[in-house]
């Protein structure tokens, strides 16, 4: 089926694999598009706008992503609901990677709250909010406070559908989940991210064993030995870069010169 922007039926959900990607920039407190790093979800004052979406799936991941190596991540799939987010195409499945332990804990706590209250995550609107937190850093030797460290995290909240359009979208998602939805969502969550090396941490699997195997398969390359600092002697043997404890540099001696009687007479030197 060919989809034309703005002319698809209400019952259709766009799911491109690999899906649309949004990245969380906690330092700038905003969402960015992986397609164009300059594209950010901000307001007229350049302030980051927390997005609102319908969560349709997530998967714990592990591996290397950007500057983060051998760390845990959470990859979530969702459909944006706010028309103000021009980086989120209407009814398009979008994936975002959650990094940072605090943000991940917030996400899991939010999902567990829905689960404990028997609320389907695809039946409510998930709202995000950037929050600033801090902790006191202590000296490891003296135990004294050395100052506060500030950092940003992402928090998650839910709300019911507020408009008729949101209610229709939730119904469409429910019917989509009964057909091709789960298969397409699973493919989106497992789709490759350019430049990343990630594995999934399935529920009930031995995560420690998976991480150990990943470390073995992705070990850092061995560092080559540096060349000998003192080069190579003329004989072809390598010069020793270490000197034994008993070695003492010998004192410089003046070279002895022998001359003949004729040379001494020419120089005006009397020989004994």
C-alpha positions, 0 to 999 in steps of 0.5 A, a space after each residue: 500500500 502506498 501512503 500519501 502524506 495527509 491522505 491516509 485512513 484513520 484506521 492506518 498506522 504508519 510504521 516504517 522499519 527502521 522507524 523514525 528516531 528521536 533522541 533525548 538530549 538531557 544536557 539541552 533538555 530537549 528531543 532531537 531528530 537523529 536525521 538532522 541534529 539541528 532539528 529540535 522540538 523547542 518552543 518559540 523561546 528555544 526551550 525544550 518541549 516535553 513530548 506526549 505520546 502513546 506508548 506501544 512497546 519497549 525493550 531493554 538493550 545493552 551495548 555501545 551507543 555513541 560515547 557510551 560503551 557497555 551500558 544498559 539502555 531502554 528503547 521505547 516505541 510510541 506514536 506521538 499525539 501532539 500536532 505541535 511536534 513537527 518532528 513526529 509525523 502523524 500516526 508514525 511509530 517513533 523510537 527513542 533510546 533512554 540512556 542514564 540510570 535515573 531516567 531509566 528508573 523513572 520509566 520503569 517505575 512509571 510502567 510498573 505503576 500502570 501494570 500494578 493498576 491494571 492500566 493498558 499503556 496503549 490506552 493513556 497519553 504518556 507525558 514527559 517532563 525534564 527535571 533537574 536533580 542534584 546530589 552531594 559529592 563526598 570526598 572518598 578519604 575524609 567523607 566531607 561534602 565537596 559540593 553539589 552535582 546537578 544533572 537532568 532526568 526525564 520523568 513520565 506521567 499519564 493522562 486520559 485522552 483529552 480530545 476526540 482525535 486522541 480517543 480515535 487514535 487510541 481506538 485505532 491503535 487497539 485495533 492495529 495491535 490485534 492485527 499487524 501491530 505487534 510484529 511491526 513494533 517488534 521489528 521497529 524495536 530491533 531495527 539497527 541504529 547506524 553506528 550502534 552495537 546493541 543487543 537485546 536483554 530478553 525478559 527472564 534471560 541471564 543478563 549477566 551471561 549476555 553482558 559477559 558474552 558481549 564483552 568477549 565478542 567486542 573486546 578492545 583491540 590490543 595495544 601495540 608495543 611502542 618502538 624501542 626508545 633508544 633505536 637500533 645499534 649499528 650491529 642490528 641488535 636492539 639497544 637496551 632501554 633499561 640499565 642494570 642497577 650496578 651499571 655506572 657510566 664510565 668517566 670520559 677519558 682524553 685520547 692519547 696521541 703519538 707523534 714521530 720525531 720529525 713531527 715533534 721537531 717541526 712543532 718545536 717539541 722536545 721528546 725525551 
